[in-house]
Amino acid sequence: MTPELRAGLKAGTSLILPTLLGGVSFGVLAQPVMGSVAPVVMSVFVFSGAAQFAALTVLATGGGALAAIAAGMLLNARWLPMGIAIGPFLKGGPVRRSLESVAIVDASFAMASRGDGTYDRDRLLGSTAPQFAAWSTGTLIGVLGGSVLGDPEALGLDAMFPAFFACLLFAELRDRVKATTAATGALIAFGLMPVTPAGIPVVAAACAALFGLRYRAVTA
């Protein structure tokens, strides 16, 4: 095990609790809509809280499977600029790099950054592993224990995701380029929220990362 992989595992372990609680919240809400098996399968193979909650919202409001899939894919389109940034640092050919890119989640992407426009593959993989286990386990707990746990909002679990991402953002604000990129993304999202369907502001805001990447390339 490389030092970078060990560091990634350590960093990812610190996120087990919020990720587990997020998975529990998803499991509790999804079980009445999707049954007991589908939410767990979805967490294992999709492993994207934002996309899963978006798809669940569509299904819960009477939408069809295709609309739910489209909503999830729309939110997951934010991985495109992240994949462009981190792709050159993954190993192997197209197939292996595609498989390794599954480890790209918001927190791990931030943890893998070296701060100079480059990324550490081992830290990415290491930090994702504990989060994957926590999210899948949390979903299973939520599905099996939903009737005991009750309403996730009453427990405050609905606040986990905003608080989680706020913590990630706070750690990045010490860098001027990252802070400018974050502010640009926020302005794009807030500007589009009143006039576009749900999901579009998130995808459009992710494009701000390309501005920061371009700035790094020019100044390197």
N, C-alpha and C positions, 0 to 999 in steps of 0.2 A: 504494500500500500504506500503510495507516494505521500509526501508531506502535504501536498495540495489537496489530495483526496481526503486525507485525515482532517484537514482544516475545514473542508467543505462539509463533511459529516458532522463536525462539531457545530458549525454555524447552522446547518439544517436542523440539528437536534433542538436548538433554541426556539424553533418555530413549531415544534410538535404540538404544543398545547393549543395555540390559536387555530392551527390547521385541523386538528382533531375536532375542536368545537365547531368549526365551519362545516366539516363533514357531517357531524351529528345534526346540525341544523338542516342541511340538505336532505339527509335521510328522513328526518321527521316530516318535513314538508312534502317530500317526493312519494313516500309510501302510500298515502291515500290516493294519489293521482296515478302512479306508475306501477303499483304493486310492490312486492318485497324483493324481487330478483333484479328487475331492470335498474333501479337506482344504484345498486352495488356494482353491477356490470358496467354501468355508465361511468362510475367513478374510477374503475380500474382502467378502462380503455380510453376514456376521454380525458380524465384528470385535469379538469379546468373548471374551477368554481364559478367563474363569471359565465361561461358558456352553459354550464349545467343549470344554473339558476335561471338564465334567460330561456332555455328550452322548457324548463319546468313551468315558468310563468305563462308561456304560450299554451302549453297543454292544460294548465289549471284554469285558463280563461276560455277554454273550448276550442282552441286552435288544433289543427291537424299535425300529424307527425312531420310532414314535409316543412311546414312553417316553423315547427320547433327546431328542426335540424338547421334550417336556414338562419334562424336567430342565433343559434350556437356558433355556426360557422362565421357569421358576421362579426361576432365579438372576438372570435379566435383569429380573425384576420390581423389583429394587432401583433401576432407572432411574426408576420412577414418582415417588418423592419428589424425586429430583434434577430430573426434568422439570418438576414443579410449581414448584420453586424457580427454575429458570433460564428457563422458558418465557416469562415477560413481557419478557425482555430480548432475545429473538430477533426477527427482522424479518419483516414481511409477514403474509399471512393464514395460515390453518390448514395449507395444503399446504406453503408455503415453510417455515414454522416446524417442521413435521414433518420435512422434509428436513434442516434445519439441526440438529435435535435428534439426528440420527444421530452427530453429532460429540461427543456427551456420552459420555465415558469417565471412569473414576475420576480419573486424573491431571489431565486437562484440566478437569474440573469443579472440582477444587481450585485449579488455576492461574487459572481464570476468576473466582474469588471475589475481590471487592474488600475483603472482611473486614467489611462492614457489612450483609450480607444481600442485596447486589446483585451482579450478575455482568456481566462484559464479554464480549459476543458475539464480537468479533474475536479476543480472546485465546483463547477457547474453540476457534474454528475453526483458528487458527494453530497451537496446541499439539497439536491432534489430527492434522493432516496428516502430520508426520514419523512419528508413532507408527503411523498406518495403513500408510504405506509400509514401515516396518520390520517390522511384524507380518506383512504379506502376503509380503514378501520372505523373511523368516525361515522362514515355513511352506514356501515353495517350496524353500529350501535344505535344510530338514529332510527333505522328501519325496524330493528328488533325491539327497541325500547321506547318508541314514539308515544305509545299510549301512557307510559309512565312519566315521561319527561314533560309532556304537555306542549304548550305553545312556545316556540323558540323565541318569539318577540318578548314574551313575558319574562324570559330568562336573560334577555339582553343579547342573545346570540346574533340577532340581526345587525348589531353594531360591530361585529368582529371584523368584517371585511373592510369597511371604511377605516377603522382604527389601524388595521394591519398595514394597509397601503399608506396611510399617513406616516407611520413609523419608517417605512422604506423611503418615502420621499424626504423626510427630515434628515436622514443620514446622507442624502445626496446634495443637500443645499449648501454645503461648504464649498463646493466647486462652482465658479461663476458660470461656466458653460452649461453645466448640468442644471443649475438653478434657472438660467435663461430658457433652456429647453423645456423644463417642467412648466414654467410660467406660460410659454408659448402653447404647450399642449392644453393647459387649463383654459386659456383664452379661446382656443379653437373649440373645445368641448362646450364651454358655457355659451358661446355664440351660436352653436348648432343645436343645442338642446331644445330651444323653443320651436324650431322650424323643421327638424328632421325626425325620422322614426328612431325608436330606441335602438341603440347599438351603433348607429352611424357616428355620433359624437366621439365614442371611445376609439373607433377605428381611425377616424380623421385625426384625433389628438395624438395617436401613436406616430403619425407621420412627422411630428415635431422631432422625434428621435433622429430622423434622417438629417435634419438641419444641424443638430449637434454632431452627428457623425461626419458630415461634410466639413464642418468647421475644424474638427480634429484633423481631418485629412489635409486641409489647406495649411494649417499651422504646424503640422508635423515636420 
